[in-house]
Amino acid sequence: MRDYQYVVWFRDHLALPDDQDRDWAACFVVAAENEREALAWGDHLARDYSRRNPDEEFVRSYLDSHAWVDAEPRVMAGESVADEVIGW
């Protein structure tokens, strides 16, 4: 397993268009066998959050290979976690 820094951007449709927080990012570490698995699991969690919170639109996601990988929060690929763990 390797750690990958997952980044996802959401758009808050309850925020005004000129609100600097209308588009916001969440970051967490996904421990996975490879990049494809890490991105897929991060997307699964992010899309599930967006589905449960329809005013928070999933915009885009990526693995940040240039970031220093922080160990927290850390999610194992295939592991479901509470929203509070990720912090979104």
C-alpha positions as CSV (number, residue, x, y, z in Angstrom):
1,M,0.0,0.0,0.0
2,R,1.1,3.5,-0.7
3,D,-0.3,6.9,0.4
4,Y,-1.8,9.3,-2.2
5,Q,-2.9,12.8,-1.6
6,Y,-6.5,13.1,-2.9
7,V,-8.0,16.5,-3.7
8,V,-11.6,17.2,-4.6
9,W,-13.3,20.4,-5.5
10,F,-17.0,21.1,-4.7
11,R,-19.3,24.0,-5.6
12,D,-21.6,25.2,-2.9
13,H,-24.8,26.2,-4.7
14,L,-26.2,27.9,-1.6
15,A,-23.4,30.4,-1.7
16,L,-23.6,33.6,-3.7
17,P,-21.7,33.5,-7.1
18,D,-19.2,36.1,-5.8
19,D,-18.6,34.3,-2.5
20,Q,-14.9,33.2,-2.3
21,D,-16.0,30.0,-0.6
22,R,-18.5,29.0,-3.3
23,D,-15.8,26.6,-4.7
24,W,-14.0,24.7,-2.0
25,A,-11.5,21.8,-1.8
26,A,-11.2,18.9,0.5
27,C,-8.0,16.9,0.9
28,F,-7.2,13.6,2.4
29,V,-4.9,10.7,2.0
30,V,-6.0,7.4,0.4
31,A,-3.9,4.4,1.0
32,A,-4.1,2.2,-2.0
33,E,-2.2,-0.3,-4.2
34,N,-1.9,2.3,-7.1
35,E,-3.0,5.7,-8.3
36,R,-6.0,4.4,-10.2
37,E,-7.4,2.7,-7.1
38,A,-6.7,5.8,-4.9
39,L,-8.5,8.2,-7.3
40,A,-11.4,5.8,-7.7
41,W,-11.9,5.4,-4.0
42,G,-11.6,9.1,-3.3
43,D,-14.1,9.8,-6.0
44,H,-16.5,7.2,-4.6
45,L,-16.4,8.9,-1.2
46,A,-16.7,12.4,-2.7
47,R,-19.5,11.6,-5.0
48,D,-21.4,9.9,-2.1
49,Y,-21.0,13.0,-0.1
50,S,-22.3,15.1,-3.0
51,R,-25.2,12.8,-3.5
52,R,-26.2,13.1,0.1
53,N,-25.7,16.9,0.0
54,P,-27.1,18.0,-3.3
55,D,-26.2,21.6,-2.9
56,E,-22.5,20.6,-2.9
57,E,-21.7,19.7,-6.5
58,F,-18.7,17.5,-7.2
59,V,-16.6,19.5,-9.7
60,R,-13.3,17.8,-10.2
61,S,-10.7,15.7,-8.4
62,Y,-7.1,14.6,-8.8
63,L,-4.1,13.1,-7.0
64,D,-1.6,15.8,-6.0
65,S,1.8,14.3,-6.7
66,H,3.5,17.5,-5.8
67,A,2.1,17.8,-2.3
68,W,3.7,16.5,0.8
69,V,1.5,13.7,1.8
70,D,0.0,14.4,5.2
71,A,-1.0,11.4,7.2
72,E,-4.3,12.7,8.4
73,P,-7.0,12.1,7.6
74,R,-6.0,8.8,6.1
75,V,-8.5,6.4,4.5
76,M,-7.8,2.9,3.3
77,A,-9.2,2.2,-0.2
78,G,-12.4,0.3,0.2
79,E,-13.0,1.7,3.7
80,S,-16.1,3.8,4.4
81,V,-15.6,6.6,6.8
82,A,-17.8,9.2,8.5
83,D,-17.9,12.7,7.0
84,E,-16.4,14.1,10.2
85,V,-13.3,12.0,9.7
86,I,-12.7,13.6,6.3
87,G,-13.8,17.0,7.5
88,W,-16.2,18.0,4.8
